[in-house]
Every structure is written in C-alpha cells, then in structure tokens.
Amino acid sequence: MRGSLAVISLISLSIAPAFCAGVAGRPGDLFNFGAGARSLGMGSAATAVVNDVTSVYYNPAGLGLLPSREVVFMRAMLFQGANYDYLGYAQNKSKTAGGWGLEFIRLGIQGAEGRDEFNQPTGGFGYSETAFSFASGWRGVLHPNMSLGVRGKMLQRSLAGSSDRLVGVDFGAQAGPFMGERLTLGAVASNVVGLKTGDTDDKLPTFLRVGAAYRVAGPLSIAGDFSNDKEFRLGTEYAFGMVSVRLGMADEGLTFGGGLVFKNRYRMDLAVLSHPELGMSQRIYLGYRFGAVAPTAKGRKMQFFAGQFLGEAQAALKKRDYLKASSALDTGIGIDPKLGGGEWRAKAERLRRIVMKLDLQAHPEDAEVLAQETEAAYIAYAAIDAYLAREEDRALLLAHAALGQEPSKGAYQHLLDALAGLGGRPVDRDLVLPPGRLAELKMKKAVDAVYARRFEAAIVLLREALWLDPENAAAWTKLGSAYFAVNDKERAAEAYRKAVELDPADTKLKEFMRAQGMRQ
C-alpha cells in the first residue's frame, strides 16, 4: 500500500478537518473523529466526562461508572460524499463494579478520481476505513475514587486493490469526583502497544491526552482536554431536566449542540461543527438504555454494586477485619458518594484514618490481635465503632479499657495511641485498667462529685462508667439521681427505667418513681 499513501493522505486531508480537531492525515484519525454528538458538541473534550457507551471511544476508564446497558448509533454525511457510521454497545459487569463495551466504525468514500505521480487521471476508486474495538473498565481498583480501563482496537484500511491492518491498545484512567463531587480528572494513553500487517509503513501513533471536568454550579459544567501534540479542546454543558445545551471549541473551530432524553431511556443528540474552510456539518446521535436509569448520575446498577461493597464492609467490621472493611467501604463510596444516605462517607474517612494510623498493612500481627475472639478485642471494636460515630471521648475511654484488659498486647497500645492522636487528646496512664475496675473508678469519682454537689461532673463520670459497663443497674440509678438533682426529670426517669429493667427487685426505686409520677 506504499504507492497509495499519497492518495490516502489527500483523502484524509479533505475529510478529517471537516469532522474532527485532530491532525489531518495521521494514521488512525478515525479514532479521533468522534463517537457521540454530546462530546462533539463540547468540542470532544470528553476524557474526564464520559461514563456511558462512548467511553469505549474516548476513555475506556469511563466504563467503570457505566450507569446501565446501552446501545448507540451515529451516522454522518461528510465532505466530498464521505460517510461515517458509528455503532456502540456497552453493559455492566455482573460481579464487579465496571463495564465492558464494543464499537464498530466505518468511514467510506466512493467515486474519487485517481491521479498518478504526473497528475494524470487513472480512473475512479473507493477508499474505506473500518474499525472494531473492545474495551473494559473497572472502578475502585487502585483507589476507591479511581476507574481504570483498557481498549484493544483494530483498523482495516482499503484503497482500490490494496489493504492493510493496524492494531493498537489504549489505557485510560479517571479519578474523582473531588472537591465536593465537582471535579473529575481523566487521562488516556493511546496506542501504547501497536502492530501492523499488510503493505504499509504506517502505524498508529502513540500519544497522551489528559482532561478535567468541573461542575461549576447546579447543571452547568465545563471540561477541557490537552494532548502531547498540543491539541486543546474545551467544552461546556448546561443540562436542565430532559434538555441539554452544549458549546465547545477545538483547534479546527467552534462546536455547539443539544440533546433530549426521553423516559430516562431514549436519547437524541445533535452536534454542529464549524470549520473555517469547509463550513458547517451536523451529527445526529441516537441512543437507548435498557431499563430506566435512576436520577443519580451513576444509576441503579452502580448503586447496586456500591451496596454490595457496603455489605462486604459491614460484614468485615463485624469480624473486626478493619483493613478489609476500609478497602470495601472506600470502594463503595467511590462508586456512589451518597451511599447509605451519605452517612457512610464520613465513616469511611474516619475508618481510613484509623487504619492508616495503625498501619495495619505493615503490621498484620496487630490486625490479627484485633480480630481475635477476646474481650479486649470486643472492647477495641466498641472503641473503633465509637470513633466512627464521632464519639471521641467514649472511643478513647474504651481504648484505655482494652489495653487495661490485655496490657501485654502491643496492638491495644497502638490503638490507644492512634485514637488519642486522632482526637488530639492525651493518654491517661491511670485509666489503663480492665473495664470493670475502670467503671468502679468512674463511679467512685462520681459519688465524690455528688457529695461536692458537682452534679454535672457526676453525670459525665457516670455516663463514662456506663460506657464501660452498660448493664450496671447501680450506675443507672445514680445517673438518674444526678439528673434529678439538676431538675432534668425526663432524663432522670429514663435512667431510672433502665435501672428497674436491669434490677426488677429494686422496690425502693419503683416506689420513688411512683411518688414522682414517673412512668415505669
């Protein structure tokens, strides 16, 4: 096909500028022509934006957040009678967060007039490029907020009686959302691996493209891409309800367009591209999603996967496998930041801090101790659970008790130091006692506080004693009396009722409650 390279370049030079912002005549520009009217309307600044079927084309990592199964078709009539067809399909993986997809692309022109090296007519001929790609993306592989993807592609070129085949492999990444779910980053390394067959010296060029997308406010977002061949793309989208409006800018000119979504399934987009020499051209894109998609950006399928990771994290927490729980929870939050109504996002962050502070990855012996079926391990679990619930004082007290229960185990010392450091509180060596003795110490100090008429201090000390020994009826009775002394009869009644529940034989307390009109 070497003798036809000049002709191919002339065809590419006449077609490529009218359709994309790529470098005209570069082998494999078919993979830069565009796959969706949404992205084309935004100047093809799609590296950090895509999470639908067109991720196969722009960035395979976008399949990591694929909302649901989807099929799309786009057809365009290009300059000088060339036709461009795009067909794509993608669906979610069955057992992990992510998706896979494939695409078929064809660019063809018929009736072109051939010329030899002396510019003499040689008759008509046809030229076509046909491509097939397969891609796969995963969410939460290296980091809970990261998606990774890979695409394998094959390009078949045919000119008159000659043909060749070019093969390439792309790798992509997307990270985010960050900054309050506003910022997403993306990168694609194209043709990292390349092969060629047939009569050609061409090969798919290796290049890198990076991008960012930022939701400015509400439905308004902007995106930008930049590649190592100094190609810059910029786009913006304003989506309100079922309607979207887009504007973009690429090296070859302005782009704009819009889209409609019907019943969360049917999609139609239009993009108009402006070229300074070849004028205006339009793209119409039709898409269908199998099954209604939830209003959230990631859809029901991704929520399902996020829920699976949440269940895995909860099960690991019950087994006190904090390293596994943190990893699973981070992955679930990375898929759906609103997991569990947003409650688990803060817990994931706090659990990650504990795991990092304890450095459980480098100290599996500590992880093993914390997972044992011992009283100290259960007290440590209660301490960690309290920290996840933002109860730092309770967490630190329980950590003292865990170490007091088994002072010879370094894991509990490390936990105490970690919680003290995270909460900005000192370690009190006088409190490193078994939970029973520590509870008795707190009750004794509470009694002293009552005699000194420091009832608020007594309430704090008694509540701490109950953190350590929640089945202590005497502590509940004393707590009720402390509340009664400060005229908080509602809380006093609650404490008394708990005491009676634990010790039904306490007739004196029952008589006192009846005299005060308290429900038992």
C-alpha positions in Angstrom: 0.0 0.0 0.0 3.1 2.2 0.0 2.3 3.5 -3.5 -1.1 4.7 -2.4 0.0 6.6 0.7 0.0 9.9 -1.0 -3.6 9.4 -2.2 -4.7 8.3 1.3 -3.2 11.4 2.8 -5.1 13.6 0.3 -8.3 11.9 1.2 -7.6 12.2 4.9 -6.7 15.9 4.4 -10.0 16.6 2.8 -12.2 14.6 5.3 -10.5 14.8 8.7 -10.6 18.6 9.2 -14.3 18.6 8.4 -15.0 16.2 11.2 -12.5 16.5 14.0 -9.9 18.6 15.6 -7.1 16.0 15.1 -4.0 16.2 13.0 -5.1 15.7 9.4 -3.6 12.7 7.6 -2.4 10.9 10.7 -2.9 7.2 10.6 -5.8 6.2 12.9 -7.5 9.6 12.8 -10.7 7.5 12.5 -10.3 7.1 16.3 -10.4 10.9 16.7 -13.4 11.7 14.5 -15.8 11.5 17.4 -18.4 9.0 18.7 -21.2 10.9 20.3 -23.0 14.2 19.5 -22.8 15.1 23.2 -19.0 15.0 23.2 -18.7 16.5 19.8 -21.0 19.4 20.9 -18.5 20.0 23.7 -15.5 20.2 21.3 -14.7 16.5 22.0 -13.4 17.4 25.5 -14.5 14.1 26.8 -11.6 12.4 28.5 -12.8 13.2 32.1 -16.5 13.4 31.2 -17.6 10.1 29.6 -19.2 7.4 31.7 -21.5 5.9 29.0 -21.1 3.7 25.9 -18.9 6.3 24.2 -16.3 5.6 26.9 -15.2 2.8 24.6 -14.2 5.5 22.1 -12.9 8.4 24.3 -11.7 6.8 27.5 -12.3 3.2 28.5 -12.0 4.1 32.2 -15.4 5.7 31.9 -16.9 2.2 31.7 -16.0 2.0 35.4 -19.1 4.2 36.1 -21.3 2.9 33.3 -24.9 3.5 34.5 -26.6 0.7 32.6 -26.6 -1.3 29.4 -26.7 1.0 26.4 -26.6 0.9 22.6 -26.0 3.9 20.3 -25.8 4.7 16.6 -24.5 7.8 14.8 -24.3 8.5 11.0 -22.9 11.5 9.3 -22.5 12.7 5.7 -19.1 14.3 5.4 -17.2 16.4 2.9 -16.9 15.1 -0.7 -19.6 12.4 -0.3 -17.8 10.5 2.5 -20.0 8.6 5.0 -19.2 8.0 8.6 -21.0 5.4 10.7 -20.6 4.6 14.4 -22.3 1.8 16.4 -21.6 1.1 20.0 -22.8 -1.2 22.8 -21.8 -1.4 26.5 -23.1 -3.1 29.6 -22.2 -3.6 33.2 -20.1 -6.4 34.6 -22.1 -9.0 36.5 -19.9 -9.4 39.6 -17.8 -6.3 40.0 -18.1 -2.5 39.6 -17.4 -1.6 36.0 -18.5 -2.4 32.5 -17.4 -3.6 29.0 -18.2 -2.4 25.6 -17.5 -2.7 21.9 -17.8 -0.4 18.9 -17.9 -0.6 15.1 -16.8 2.3 13.0 -16.7 2.8 9.2 -15.6 5.7 7.1 -16.0 5.3 3.3 -15.9 7.3 0.1 -16.7 6.2 -3.4 -16.2 7.7 -6.8 -12.9 9.5 -6.1 -10.8 10.4 -9.1 -7.3 8.9 -9.0 -4.1 10.6 -10.2 -0.7 9.3 -10.9 2.6 10.9 -10.0 2.3 13.1 -13.1 -1.2 14.2 -12.1 -2.8 12.3 -14.9 -6.3 10.7 -14.4 -6.1 6.9 -13.6 -9.9 6.3 -13.1 -12.2 6.2 -10.2 -11.6 4.3 -6.9 -13.0 3.8 -3.5 -11.4 4.2 0.0 -12.7 2.9 3.3 -11.6 2.6 6.9 -13.3 0.0 9.2 -12.5 -0.3 12.9 -13.6 -2.6 15.6 -12.8 -2.0 19.3 -13.4 -3.8 22.6 -12.9 -2.1 26.0 -13.3 -2.9 29.6 -13.3 -0.6 32.7 -13.1 -1.2 36.4 -14.0 1.0 39.4 -12.0 1.1 42.7 -9.0 -1.0 41.6 -6.1 1.1 43.0 -8.2 3.7 44.8 -11.9 4.0 45.6 -12.2 7.1 43.5 -10.4 5.8 40.5 -11.5 3.9 37.4 -9.1 2.2 35.1 -9.8 0.9 31.6 -8.2 -0.7 28.6 -9.2 -0.8 24.9 -8.0 -3.0 22.1 -8.7 -1.8 18.6 -8.2 -2.9 15.0 -8.3 -0.6 11.9 -8.7 -2.1 8.4 -7.9 0.3 5.6 -8.7 -0.4 2.0 -7.8 1.6 -1.1 -8.5 0.3 -4.6 -6.9 -3.1 -4.6 -4.6 -2.6 -1.6 -5.3 -3.0 2.1 -3.6 -3.1 5.5 -4.4 -3.5 9.1 -3.3 -1.5 12.2 -3.8 -2.7 15.8 -3.4 -0.7 19.0 -4.0 -0.9 22.7 -5.1 2.1 24.8 -5.1 2.6 28.6 -7.3 5.1 30.4 -7.9 6.4 33.9 -10.5 8.6 35.6 -10.3 9.9 39.1 -13.0 11.6 41.2 -15.2 13.2 41.9 -13.3 15.5 44.2 -13.9 18.9 45.8 -17.5 18.2 46.8 -18.2 16.0 43.9 -17.4 18.7 41.4 -14.0 17.8 39.9 -13.2 14.8 37.8 -9.8 14.1 36.1 -9.0 11.8 33.2 -6.1 10.6 31.1 -5.7 8.3 28.1 -2.5 6.8 26.7 -3.3 5.7 23.1 -1.6 3.1 21.1 0.9 2.1 23.8 1.0 -1.2 22.1 0.9 -1.2 18.2 1.0 -3.8 15.4 0.7 -3.6 11.6 0.1 -6.0 8.8 -0.2 -5.5 5.1 1.6 -3.4 2.6 2.2 -0.3 4.7 4.8 1.5 6.7 2.2 3.3 8.8 1.5 2.6 12.5 -0.9 4.1 15.0 0.9 6.9 16.7 1.4 6.9 20.5 0.1 10.0 22.3 -1.2 11.1 25.7 -4.3 13.1 26.4 -5.3 14.5 29.8 -8.5 16.2 30.8 -10.6 17.7 33.6 -14.3 18.3 34.1 -15.7 20.7 36.7 -19.4 21.2 37.7 -19.5 25.0 38.2 -22.9 25.2 39.7 -26.0 23.1 39.5 -26.4 21.8 35.9 -23.6 23.9 34.5 -20.2 22.1 33.8 -17.1 22.7 31.9 -14.5 20.3 30.5 -11.1 20.6 28.9 -8.6 18.2 27.2 -5.0 18.7 26.2 -2.7 16.2 24.4 1.0 16.0 23.9 0.7 17.0 20.3 -0.5 20.4 21.7 -4.1 19.9 20.7 -6.5 21.7 23.1 -10.3 21.1 23.5 -12.7 23.0 25.6 -16.4 22.4 26.1 -19.3 23.3 28.4 -22.8 21.8 29.0 -25.9 23.1 30.7 -28.4 20.3 31.5 -31.8 21.1 32.8 -34.4 18.3 33.1 -34.6 16.4 29.8 -32.8 19.0 27.8 -29.1 19.8 27.4 -27.3 22.7 25.6 -23.6 22.5 24.7 -20.8 24.7 23.3 -17.2 23.7 22.5 -14.0 24.8 20.9 -11.3 22.7 19.3 -8.3 23.6 17.1 -10.4 23.5 13.9 -13.3 25.7 15.1 -16.4 26.1 17.3 -18.9 23.3 18.0 -22.3 23.5 19.5 -25.3 21.3 20.0 -28.0 20.0 22.3 -29.8 16.8 23.4 -33.0 15.3 24.6 -33.6 12.4 27.0 -37.0 10.7 27.0 -38.2 8.4 29.8 -34.6 8.0 31.0 -34.1 5.6 28.2 -34.2 7.2 24.8 -31.6 9.8 23.8 -31.2 12.0 20.8 -28.3 14.5 20.5 -27.3 16.9 17.7 -23.9 18.5 17.2 -23.0 21.2 14.7 -19.3 21.6 13.8 -17.9 24.7 12.2 -14.8 24.6 10.0 -13.2 27.8 8.7 -12.8 26.4 5.2 -15.3 23.6 4.8 -18.2 25.3 6.6 -20.8 23.6 8.8 -21.6 20.0 9.3 -24.1 18.1 11.5 -24.1 14.9 13.5 -27.2 13.1 14.8 -26.8 10.6 17.6 -29.4 8.1 18.8 -29.1 6.1 21.9 -31.1 3.7 24.0 -30.6 2.5 27.6 -32.0 -0.9 28.6 -34.1 -0.3 31.7 -34.9 3.0 33.4 -31.9 4.7 35.0 -32.1 6.2 38.4 -32.0 10.0 38.6 -28.5 9.8 40.2 -25.5 10.1 37.9 -24.4 6.6 38.4 -27.8 4.9 38.1 -29.3 1.9 39.8 -26.7 -0.6 38.6 -23.9 1.3 40.2 -25.9 1.8 43.4 -26.3 -2.0 43.4 -22.5 -2.5 43.2 -22.0 0.2 45.9 -24.4 -1.6 48.1 -22.6 -4.9 47.7 -19.3 -3.2 48.8 -21.1 -1.7 51.8 -22.4 -5.1 52.8 -18.9 -6.5 52.5 -17.6 -3.7 54.6 -20.2 -4.2 57.3 -19.5 -7.9 57.4 -15.8 -7.3 57.7 -16.3 -4.8 60.5 -18.3 -7.4 62.5 -15.3 -9.8 62.1 -13.1 -6.9 63.1 -11.2 -7.1 59.9 -10.6 -3.3 59.7 -8.3 -3.4 56.7 -10.7 -5.2 54.5 -13.6 -3.2 55.8 -11.9 0.1 55.0 -11.0 -1.1 51.5 -14.5 -2.3 50.7 -16.1 0.8 52.2 -13.8 3.2 50.3 -14.7 1.3 47.0 -18.4 1.6 47.7 -18.1 5.3 48.4 -16.0 5.8 45.3 -18.8 4.2 43.3 -21.6 6.1 45.0 -20.6 9.0 47.3 -24.2 9.1 48.6 -24.1 5.5 49.8 -26.3 4.9 52.7 -27.7 8.4 52.5 -24.2 9.9 52.9 -23.8 8.6 56.4 -21.1 6.1 55.4 -18.9 8.6 53.6 -17.8 10.2 56.9 -17.4 6.8 58.5 -15.2 5.6 55.6 -13.0 8.6 56.0 -12.6 8.0 59.8 -12.0 4.3 59.4 -9.4 5.1 56.8 -7.6 7.3 59.3 -7.6 4.6 61.9 -6.3 2.0 59.5 -3.5 4.4 58.3 -2.6 5.5 61.9 -2.3 1.8 63.0 -0.5 1.0 59.8 -2.3 -2.4 59.7 -1.0 -3.1 56.2 2.6 -3.2 57.5 1.6 -4.8 60.9 -0.6 -7.8 60.2 0.2 -9.1 63.7 -1.8 -6.1 65.1 -4.6 -6.8 62.7 -4.7 -10.5 63.9 -4.9 -9.5 67.6 -7.7 -7.0 66.9 -9.7 -9.7 65.1 -9.4 -12.3 67.9 -12.4 -13.6 69.9 -11.3 -12.0 73.2 -12.9 -9.5 75.5 -10.2 -7.0 74.8 -10.8 -7.3 71.0 -14.5 -6.6 71.5 -13.8 -3.6 73.7 -11.4 -2.3 71.0 -14.2 -2.9 68.4 -16.5 -0.8 70.6 -13.8 1.9 70.7 -13.4 2.0 66.9 -17.2 2.0 66.5 -17.5 5.0 68.8 -14.8 6.8 66.8 -16.7 6.1 63.6 -19.8 7.6 65.3 -17.8 10.8 66.2 -17.8 9.9 69.9 -14.1 10.6 70.5 -14.3 10.7 74.4 -16.1 7.3 74.5 -13.7 5.9 72.0 -10.6 7.0 73.9 -12.0 5.6 77.3 -12.8 2.2 75.7 -9.3 2.1 74.2 -7.8 2.6 77.7 -10.0 -0.3 78.9 -9.0 -2.5 76.0 -5.3 -2.0 76.9 -6.1 -2.5 80.6 -7.7 -5.8 79.8 -4.7 -7.1 77.9 -1.7 -4.8 78.6 0.8 -7.2 77.1 -0.6 -6.9 73.6 1.0 -4.1 71.6 -2.0 -3.8 69.3 -4.1 -2.2 72.1 -1.4 0.2 73.0 -1.2 1.2 69.3 -4.9 1.6 69.2 -4.9 3.8 72.3 -2.1 6.0 70.9 -3.9 6.2 67.5 -7.2 7.3 68.9 -5.5 9.8 71.3 -3.6 11.3 68.3 -6.6 11.5 66.0 -8.7 13.1 68.7 -6.0 15.5 69.9 -6.3 14.1 73.5 -3.7 12.8 75.9 -3.3 9.2 77.1 -4.0 8.9 80.8 -2.0 6.0 82.2 -4.1 6.0 85.4 -7.0 4.9 83.3 -5.3 1.8 81.8 -7.4 -0.6 83.7 -9.7 -3.5 83.0 -13.2 -2.3 82.1 -14.8 -3.4 85.5 -12.2 -1.7 87.6 -12.2 1.4 85.4 -16.0 1.6 85.7 -15.7 1.3 89.5 -13.2 4.1 89.5 -15.5 6.3 87.5 -18.4 5.6 89.9 -16.3 6.4 92.9 -15.3 9.7 91.4 -19.0 10.4 90.6 -20.0 9.8 94.2 -17.3 12.2 95.3 -18.6 14.7 92.8 -22.2 14.3 94.2 -21.0 14.9 97.7 -19.3 18.0 96.5 -22.6 19.0 94.8 -20.9 18.9 91.4 -23.8 17.1 89.7 -22.8 17.9 86.1 -19.4 16.4 86.7 -21.1 13.4 88.3 -23.3 12.9 85.2 -20.3 12.8 82.9 -18.5 10.3 85.2 -21.5 8.1 85.5 -22.1 8.0 81.7 -18.4 7.0 81.3 -18.9 4.2 83.8 -21.9 3.0 81.7 -19.9 3.1 78.5 -17.7 0.5 80.2 -20.5 -1.4 82.0 -23.9 -0.7 80.4 -25.6 -3.5 82.5 -24.7 -1.8 85.8 -28.1 -1.1 87.5 -26.5 0.8 90.3 -24.8 3.2 87.9 -28.1 3.8 86.1 -29.8 4.6 89.5 -27.0 7.0 90.4 -27.2 8.6 87.0 -31.0 9.1 87.4 -30.4 10.7 90.8 -27.8 13.1 89.4 -30.2 14.2 86.6 -33.0 14.6 89.2 -30.6 16.8 91.3 -30.2 19.2 88.3 -34.0 19.1 87.8 -33.8 17.1 84.5 -36.7 14.8 85.4 -37.2 13.5 81.9 -33.6 12.1 81.7 -33.8 11.0 85.3 -36.9 8.9 84.5 -35.2 7.3 81.5 -32.2 6.3 83.7 -34.4 5.0 86.5 -36.4 2.9 84.0 -33.2 1.4 82.7 -32.2 0.6 86.3 -35.5 -1.1 87.0 -35.3 -3.1 83.8 -31.9 -4.4 84.9 -33.0 -4.9 88.5 -36.7 -5.5 88.8 -36.4 -6.3 92.5 -35.5 -2.7 93.4 -38.8 -1.9 95.1 -37.5 1.3 96.7 -36.6 2.8 93.3 -40.1 1.8 92.0 -41.8 3.5 95.0 -39.8 6.7 94.4 -40.7 6.7 90.7 -44.4 6.3 91.6 -44.2 9.1 94.1 -42.7 11.4 91.5 -45.3 10.4 88.9 -42.7 8.7 86.7 -43.8 6.0 84.3 -42.1 2.7 85.0 
